[in-house]
Amino acid sequence: MHCFKILPLILFSFLITNGASFTTATDSTTPTTPGLTYLYTAYVDCSAAITVGPGPKGTRLVIPIVGGNFTGPRLSGQY
């Protein structure tokens, strides 16, 4: 079974740039919103789901990713 999923992934801008500033709970009552930057979109090929067993919220499944590619403005590749 192959499934194609679009996974828009984002990365905190402080990982791309040289850092970010955060306020702590003692600095302000409203937390600072982190800056986010679009990183890439992934298209993945999946094999059949594997049943792991029961979990606290129902049956647990694992869906292995067996291939695919990702593309973005500064990053791209394939598996």
C-alpha positions, 0 to 999 in steps of 0.5 A: 500500500502506498500513501502520499501525505503532504507534511508541511513542516516548520522550523523555529526561526532561531534554529535557522538564524543565530538565536531567539529571545524568550521571556520567562514566566517572571518576565511577563504574564503573556508568553512570547510567540516563537518565530516560525519559518517554512522548511519543506513539504514531504511526500512519503511512500508508506507500506502496510500498517502494522498493528502493535497492540492495544493502547490506552486510547485504542489499538496502536498502529505503526505505518512505516515510511519506505521512501519519498522526497521533500522539497522546500525553498532551502532544502530538498532531497529524497529517500 
